[in-house]
Amino acid sequence: MPGFDEAAQLDRPGVFRLNLDLGRAEFERRFGFPPRDFEAHRDSFDFARLDTLLPHPSYALYGFGSIVMPGPQLLPEIDQLLAIAHRRAVDRHERAARRAVDQPE
């Protein structure tokens, strides 16, 4: 999208990005700093680099990572990261469902 998130150069033909909700703990484990410190580290990443787990250039502050054009050698790692993202989504859904039950109509 012009003017937003151009760092990954997703306008290249056939290029896509996998975005992953890692959460704070996994983000810090993977990158060595918490999401809140991302801006201090932004310049150390090439967000257009292919087949590499990186902080998401726009959503790293929320604990997101991304991979531009993930290749087959990353599949085992991607499986682990998708399991983490899925667990986080299930937890959010379950918390929302509990809140809905606890709210009087």
C-alpha positions in Angstrom: 0.0 0.0 0.0 1.7 3.2 -1.1 2.7 5.4 1.9 2.2 2.6 4.4 4.3 -0.4 5.1 6.5 -0.1 2.0 9.6 -1.5 3.8 8.9 -5.1 2.8 8.6 -4.1 -0.9 5.5 -6.3 -1.3 4.8 -4.6 -4.7 7.4 -7.0 -6.3 5.6 -9.4 -8.6 4.6 -12.6 -6.9 5.9 -11.5 -3.4 3.8 -12.1 -0.3 4.3 -11.9 3.4 3.2 -14.3 6.2 2.3 -12.3 9.3 2.4 -14.0 12.7 1.1 -12.9 16.1 4.0 -14.1 18.3 3.1 -12.3 21.5 5.5 -10.5 23.7 7.4 -13.5 25.1 8.0 -15.3 21.8 8.9 -12.0 20.1 11.5 -11.2 22.7 12.8 -14.8 22.6 13.2 -14.6 18.8 14.6 -11.1 18.4 16.3 -10.4 21.8 14.3 -7.4 22.8 10.6 -6.8 23.7 8.1 -5.4 21.2 8.0 -2.1 23.0 11.7 -1.6 22.1 11.2 -2.2 18.4 11.7 1.4 17.2 15.2 1.4 18.8 16.1 -1.6 16.7 14.1 -0.9 13.4 17.2 0.2 11.4 18.9 -3.2 12.0 16.4 -5.1 9.9 16.0 -5.4 6.1 12.2 -5.9 5.9 12.4 -6.8 2.2 14.7 -9.8 2.9 13.2 -13.0 1.7 12.7 -16.2 3.7 13.7 -14.7 7.1 11.7 -14.3 10.3 11.7 -10.5 11.1 9.7 -8.2 13.3 6.7 -6.9 11.3 7.6 -3.4 10.1 4.2 -2.0 11.1 3.0 -4.3 13.9 6.1 -5.3 15.8 5.0 -3.1 18.7 2.1 -5.6 19.1 4.3 -8.6 19.1 4.0 -9.5 15.4 6.6 -11.1 13.2 6.6 -11.7 9.5 8.3 -13.7 6.8 8.4 -12.4 3.2 8.3 -15.3 0.8 8.7 -18.1 3.3 10.6 -21.1 1.8 10.4 -24.8 2.5 13.4 -24.9 4.8 11.4 -22.7 7.2 8.4 -25.0 7.3 9.2 -26.6 10.7 9.7 -23.2 12.3 6.6 -21.8 10.6 4.6 -24.7 12.0 5.8 -23.8 15.5 5.0 -20.1 15.0 1.6 -20.8 13.6 0.9 -23.0 16.6 1.8 -20.1 18.9 -0.4 -17.7 16.9 -3.3 -20.1 16.9 -3.0 -20.6 20.7 -3.0 -16.8 21.1 -6.1 -16.5 18.9 -7.9 -19.3 20.8 -7.1 -17.7 24.2 -8.4 -14.3 23.0 -11.6 -16.0 21.8 -12.1 -17.8 25.0 -11.5 -14.7 27.1 -14.1 -12.8 25.0 -16.6 -15.6 25.4 -16.1 -15.6 29.1 -16.6 -11.8 29.2 -19.8 -12.1 27.1 -21.2 -14.7 29.6 -20.3 -12.5 32.6 -21.9 -9.4 31.1 -25.6 -9.1 32.1 -27.9 -8.3 29.2 
